[in-house]
Structure formats: C-alpha cells, structure tokens
Amino acid sequence: MRAWMVVGLIALAGSTAEGAPQIYGWAERGRLEPAGPVLRLKLDTGADTSSLDARRLREFEHQGERWVSFTVHGEGESGKRSERIEREVVRYVHVRGAGGKETRPVVRMTICVGERVFDDEFTLNDRSKMSYPVLLGRNTLRQMGAAVDVNRTFTIDPHCP
C-alpha cells in the first residue's frame, strides 16, 4: 500500500520517473547554512510561507534598512547549539490565529535538507512551544520539488558540502 501511495504522489505531481519529486517524510532534519545548527523540520503543505523559531528577536536599522537579530536553538556535533543571526527584513506579514493578530518579520534564510541547499523566505516568531522549530511551507516545498509522505519521518539527514 505504501508503494501505491508514493506512486500516487508522483503521479499527482505530474512528474515522470526522471523528473520525479524527492519524497520526504512529514518531519525531517535540516541545517541552517552556512554550517549552522541542525533543526527539526515539519513539512507543512497547509502553510504558504516557511517559519523559523527566532528567540530574543530584536529589530534595528543598518545602513538605512530594517534588520533583525535573533537566536536559533538546535543541535551541533557535540550536543545543543545556539547561534545568533542577523538578517535584513524582506517584508512583514500579518498573521491571524487563535492568539489574535500579530505582525512578523520575514527574512531570507538558507537551509540544507538532505544534500540540497535551498534559499527562501521565513517568517520569524517564537515557536518554543512547538515541537518543530522550523515549518517548511508550500513555497519552499515547491522549490525543493518535494512530495510529502505522511507515513514517514526523519528519512534523511543534512549532508550539504
């Protein structure tokens, strides 16, 4: 039955065997680039934009542009690893949810999944209460050429050069 589902996913994606999408589990591991911490990823086909757990978020101005600095917590070679990151704000999004309305900054981030590197927009917010610090939305999944098998988890580890 699993083989039928994977074949069905490939057929739905409209790909041939040569151009078949990479099949990922609904949860994977990825590494922020360059050589950043390894994070748990949730592949979410219901979200447009990807989201990253950003702690101690601070906005500032740099050469007339809006920037943010934030801390990301993940795993390193010898255990837990935190990294302070600074990025230019690309835009802001307004999010409405159970907790009300909020405005979140969006930045470009590079992430390694498997042996491939992807650069895309990520909203920044405190996801400390979530099981997965990174949510990969449809825009990133499309760029990845990904199909998601909901029966699989942690099928690959990040091994980008």
Rosetta silent file (secondary structure, phi, psi, omega in degrees, C-alpha in Angstrom):
SEQUENCE: MRAWMVVGLIALAGSTAEGAPQIYGWAERGRLEPAGPVLRLKLDTGADTSSLDARRLREFEHQGERWVSFTVHGEGESGKRSERIEREVVRYVHVRGAGGKETRPVVRMTICVGERVFDDEFTLNDRSKMSYPVLLGRNTLRQMGAAVDVNRTFTIDPHCP
SCORE:     score description
SCORE:     0.000 S_00000001
   1 L     0.000  -38.083  179.501    0.000    0.000    0.000 S_00000001
   2 H   -61.758  -43.708  179.669    2.857    2.389    0.760 S_00000001
   3 H   -60.038  -40.408  178.412    4.337    1.871   -2.741 S_00000001
   4 H   -60.956  -41.642 -178.823    0.927    2.685   -4.236 S_00000001
   5 H   -65.405  -42.920  179.363    0.769    5.909   -2.217 S_00000001
   6 H   -64.049  -43.818  176.849    4.257    7.012   -3.315 S_00000001
   7 H   -60.789  -40.791  177.323    3.417    6.247   -6.948 S_00000001
   8 H   -61.927  -40.784  177.540    0.189    8.195   -6.456 S_00000001
   9 H   -62.345  -42.721  179.562    2.112   11.171   -5.082 S_00000001
  10 H   -65.178  -42.441  179.032    4.439   11.139   -8.082 S_00000001
  11 H   -63.398  -41.641  178.705    1.507   10.894  -10.472 S_00000001
  12 H   -64.016  -32.411  179.305   -0.264   13.768   -8.736 S_00000001
  13 H   -74.635  -11.156  177.945    2.855   15.873   -9.036 S_00000001
  14 L    72.476   31.207 -177.029    2.728   15.264  -12.783 S_00000001
  15 L  -109.376  152.661  173.123    6.308   14.012  -12.919 S_00000001
  16 L   -89.450  176.189  179.096    7.920   11.233  -14.871 S_00000001
  17 L   -59.062  -37.933  179.735   10.357    8.776  -13.312 S_00000001
  18 L   -68.372  -38.028 -177.263   13.241   11.009  -14.448 S_00000001
  19 L  -105.054   23.798 -177.465   11.675   14.180  -13.009 S_00000001
  20 L   -63.200  142.090  178.621   10.042   12.517  -10.013 S_00000001
  21 L   -69.992  154.927  173.008    9.924   14.654   -6.886 S_00000001
  22 E   -70.425  132.480  178.251   12.035   13.780   -3.873 S_00000001
  23 E   -93.224  120.941  178.398    9.855   12.005   -1.311 S_00000001
  24 E  -115.000  156.977  171.525   10.300   13.404    2.199 S_00000001
  25 E   -77.994  167.068 -179.054    8.658   12.441    5.463 S_00000001
  26 E   -69.844  -16.560  174.544    6.317   14.936    7.150 S_00000001
  27 E  -131.520  133.225 -179.322    9.141   15.564    9.658 S_00000001
  28 E  -140.645 -178.971  173.539   12.812   15.820    8.683 S_00000001
  29 E  -117.076  143.907  176.845   16.082   17.378    9.863 S_00000001
  30 E  -142.983  162.431 -179.733   17.782   20.322    8.202 S_00000001
  31 E  -122.145  131.719  173.623   20.771   22.533    8.861 S_00000001
  32 E   -67.205  139.354 -179.285   20.869   26.300    8.637 S_00000001
  33 L  -107.352  150.337    0.362   23.611   27.381    6.274 S_00000001
  34 L   -85.494  127.883  173.349   26.413   28.095    6.327 S_00000001
  35 L    49.929   42.328  179.355   27.245   25.314    8.810 S_00000001
  36 L   -88.386 -166.025 -179.255   24.647   26.345   11.370 S_00000001
  37 L   -71.413  154.156  174.517   22.692   24.253   13.860 S_00000001
  38 E   -86.421  134.368 -176.244   20.650   21.206   12.840 S_00000001
  39 E  -127.466  152.618  173.199   16.918   21.721   13.374 S_00000001
  40 E   -81.337  132.885 -177.235   13.814   19.561   13.304 S_00000001
  41 E  -114.239  139.749  170.471   11.590   20.478   10.343 S_00000001
  42 E  -110.881  123.221  179.224    7.875   19.991    9.867 S_00000001
  43 E   -88.537  111.364 -169.997    6.861   19.887    6.213 S_00000001
  44 L  -118.424  102.183 -179.558    3.518   21.673    6.144 S_00000001
  45 L   -73.528   -7.224  179.153    1.573   21.719    2.882 S_00000001
  46 L   -89.741   -8.113 -179.237   -1.087   23.879    4.565 S_00000001
  47 L  -108.703  141.493  176.137    1.213   26.876    5.045 S_00000001
  48 L   -75.734  -55.878 -172.637    2.392   29.184    2.256 S_00000001
  49 L  -101.951  144.332  176.912    5.499   30.630    3.877 S_00000001
  50 E   -72.201  159.249 -177.589    8.087   28.816    5.954 S_00000001
  51 E  -137.179  144.165 -177.326    8.570   29.796    9.592 S_00000001
  52 E  -127.733  136.682  175.965   11.595   29.724   11.899 S_00000001
  53 E   -69.786  111.199 -178.456   11.787   29.721   15.698 S_00000001
  54 L  -119.686  115.438  179.949   13.508   33.024   16.478 S_00000001
  55 E  -102.013  156.954  179.770   14.238   33.848   20.114 S_00000001
  56 E    49.720   47.009 -179.234   15.347   37.174   21.568 S_00000001
  57 E   -68.403  128.590  179.343   14.220   38.902   18.370 S_00000001
  58 E  -136.352  126.861  177.950   15.479   42.463   18.121 S_00000001
  59 E   -94.566  145.242  178.093   14.841   44.872   15.259 S_00000001
  60 E  -154.312  168.950  178.708   17.361   47.562   14.335 S_00000001
  61 E  -104.024  135.789  178.733   18.378   49.829   11.483 S_00000001
  62 E  -135.965  115.212 -178.812   21.506   49.106    9.453 S_00000001
  63 L    50.971   43.794  176.816   22.578   51.482    6.669 S_00000001
  64 L    79.404    1.853 -179.976   19.037   52.801    6.367 S_00000001
  65 E  -111.865  155.171  176.183   17.457   49.321    6.100 S_00000001
  66 E   -83.566  129.852  178.541   15.428   47.337    8.644 S_00000001
  67 E  -128.548  164.526  173.365   17.279   44.375   10.093 S_00000001
  68 E  -133.695  149.729  168.737   16.640   41.806   12.827 S_00000001
  69 E  -122.158  146.707 -176.791   18.887   39.823   15.098 S_00000001
  70 E  -160.139  163.594  178.885   17.684   36.638   16.749 S_00000001
  71 E  -111.027  137.193  176.815   18.856   33.422   18.350 S_00000001
  72 E  -116.406  134.104  178.836   18.201   29.955   16.931 S_00000001
  73 E  -110.604  129.993  179.085   18.495   26.835   19.112 S_00000001
  74 E  -154.272 -147.600 -178.781   19.293   23.474   17.554 S_00000001
  75 E  -117.918  145.605  173.197   21.824   20.668   17.626 S_00000001
  76 E  -120.053 -173.206 -179.384   25.551   20.681   16.948 S_00000001
  77 L   -63.818  -29.558 -176.550   28.126   17.924   16.710 S_00000001
  78 L  -117.481   33.061  177.374   28.567   17.828   20.475 S_00000001
  79 E   119.993 -153.200 -177.738   25.039   18.496   21.707 S_00000001
  80 E   -65.454  146.155 -178.131   22.792   21.537   21.855 S_00000001
  81 E  -142.734  135.256  175.492   23.874   24.569   19.865 S_00000001
  82 E  -118.897  147.270  178.945   22.643   28.160   19.731 S_00000001
  83 E  -140.622  134.389  175.378   23.520   30.724   17.115 S_00000001
  84 E   -90.265  129.573 -174.883   22.878   34.469   16.930 S_00000001
  85 E  -126.500  144.867  172.787   21.870   35.532   13.408 S_00000001
  86 E  -124.041  135.829  179.352   21.344   38.914   11.756 S_00000001
  87 E  -145.527  153.370  172.818   19.331   39.375    8.560 S_00000001
  88 E   -75.951  140.615  177.328   17.747   42.150    6.568 S_00000001
  89 L   -78.720  124.594  179.477   13.944   42.238    6.799 S_00000001
  90 L   -80.638  -41.458 -178.754   12.449   41.470    3.374 S_00000001
  91 E  -169.674  179.563  174.724    8.874   42.342    4.371 S_00000001
  92 E  -122.094  146.812  174.547    6.349   41.940    7.163 S_00000001
  93 E  -120.676  148.274  176.198    3.345   39.615    7.253 S_00000001
  94 E  -102.536  122.547 -176.423    0.176   39.959    9.300 S_00000001
  95 E  -115.070  132.742  176.915   -0.840   36.672   10.898 S_00000001
  96 E  -116.388  125.811 -179.793   -4.216   35.962   12.418 S_00000001
  97 E  -148.166 -165.777 -177.960   -4.584   32.939   14.660 S_00000001
  98 L   -61.664  -29.839 -179.618   -6.062   31.643   17.888 S_00000001
  99 L   -85.274    2.458 -178.899   -3.838   34.012   19.861 S_00000001
 100 E   107.815 -158.968 -178.958   -5.043   37.066   17.930 S_00000001
 101 E  -100.205  145.988  173.315   -3.287   39.196   15.310 S_00000001
 102 E  -152.309  158.178  177.118    0.417   39.811   15.080 S_00000001
 103 E  -109.687  130.998 -177.824    2.959   41.184   12.626 S_00000001
 104 E  -122.038  140.391  173.794    6.034   39.091   11.895 S_00000001
 105 E   -74.865  150.856  176.939    9.242   39.988   10.069 S_00000001
 106 E  -119.314  131.619  179.193   10.231   37.909    7.047 S_00000001
 107 E  -129.831  162.141  174.095   13.883   37.210    6.225 S_00000001
 108 E   -90.921  132.915  178.580   15.743   35.112    3.662 S_00000001
 109 E  -132.736  154.577  176.848   17.415   32.020    5.090 S_00000001
 110 E  -114.737  132.444 -176.838   19.396   29.185    3.548 S_00000001
 111 E  -134.808  142.103  176.908   18.747   25.637    4.730 S_00000001
 112 E  -100.138  125.905  174.972   20.282   22.273    3.867 S_00000001
 113 E  -128.138  119.768 -174.337   17.879   19.333    3.534 S_00000001
 114 L    67.255 -121.659  177.949   19.480   16.035    2.533 S_00000001
 115 L  -111.817   14.789 -176.240   22.245   17.008    0.120 S_00000001
 116 E  -117.884  147.711 -179.132   20.480   20.069   -1.286 S_00000001
 117 E  -112.273  134.481 -179.352   20.566   23.723   -0.263 S_00000001
 118 E  -128.384  141.235  178.249   17.510   25.981   -0.516 S_00000001
 119 E  -118.786  123.915 -178.189   17.180   29.723   -0.043 S_00000001
 120 E  -155.840  176.560  178.474   13.723   31.078    0.771 S_00000001
 121 E   -85.356  139.560  178.267   11.699   33.466    2.908 S_00000001
 122 E  -131.549  132.125  169.609   10.951   32.588    6.536 S_00000001
 123 E   -77.035  149.141 -179.926    8.675   34.361    8.981 S_00000001
 124 E  -111.433  128.384  174.222   10.268   34.783   12.389 S_00000001
 125 E  -161.187  164.344  179.991    8.405   34.071   15.600 S_00000001
 126 L   -76.740  109.320  178.778    8.834   32.315   18.918 S_00000001
 127 L  -107.502   24.043 -175.183    7.994   28.664   18.249 S_00000001
 128 L   -61.289  -24.568  178.986    9.394   27.453   21.596 S_00000001
 129 L   -88.082   -3.702 -179.806    6.073   25.837   22.498 S_00000001
 130 L   -92.947  153.312  178.778    6.004   23.959   19.171 S_00000001
 131 L   -72.475  -25.367 -175.795    7.551   20.529   18.638 S_00000001
 132 L  -122.351  118.821 -178.467    9.295   21.666   15.459 S_00000001
 133 L   -70.291  -17.292  178.390   11.375   24.863   15.362 S_00000001
 134 E  -126.222  133.336  173.602   11.086   25.066   11.568 S_00000001
 135 E  -115.015  121.426  176.608    7.976   24.782    9.478 S_00000001
 136 E   -96.740  115.963 -178.534    8.605   24.401    5.734 S_00000001
 137 L   -88.537 -179.542 -175.924    5.648   25.794    3.793 S_00000001
 138 H   -57.168  -38.042 -178.441    4.460   25.230    0.219 S_00000001
 139 H   -60.749  -43.943  178.459    6.713   27.881   -1.309 S_00000001
 140 H   -71.351  -42.452 -179.962    9.835   26.112   -0.020 S_00000001
 141 H   -60.611  -38.095  177.865    8.446   22.637   -0.724 S_00000001
 142 H   -63.129  -45.062  178.493    7.748   23.665   -4.332 S_00000001
 143 H   -61.314  -35.682  179.923   11.336   24.899   -4.688 S_00000001
 144 H   -74.130  -16.547 -173.046   12.538   21.579   -3.258 S_00000001
 145 L    66.088   37.875 -170.479   10.455   19.613   -5.758 S_00000001
 146 E   -94.243  144.584  164.736    9.156   17.775   -2.711 S_00000001
 147 E  -118.540  142.192 -175.724    6.367   15.315   -2.195 S_00000001
 148 E  -108.749  123.424  175.066    5.437   14.542    1.400 S_00000001
 149 E   -98.258  109.972 -174.666    4.714   11.004    2.569 S_00000001
 150 E   -68.743  -10.002  178.253    2.684   11.401    5.777 S_00000001
 151 E   -90.687   -3.072 -174.967    3.659    7.875    6.880 S_00000001
 152 E  -118.236  149.404  173.502    7.380    8.683    7.016 S_00000001
 153 E  -142.131  148.755  173.954    9.562   10.750    9.368 S_00000001
 154 L    47.151   58.611 -177.640   13.268   11.575    9.519 S_00000001
 155 L   -86.979  -19.487 -177.980   14.204    9.838    6.268 S_00000001
 156 L  -140.978  158.406  172.685   17.338   11.934    5.589 S_00000001
 157 L  -117.890  152.515 -179.623   19.960   13.920    7.464 S_00000001
 158 L   -71.390  126.597  179.559   21.545   17.136    6.197 S_00000001
 159 L  -138.804   50.390 -179.365   24.843   16.467    4.378 S_00000001
 160 L   -82.065  146.504 -179.906   25.492   19.577    2.314 S_00000001
 161 L   -64.161    0.000    0.000   29.048   20.448    1.300 S_00000001
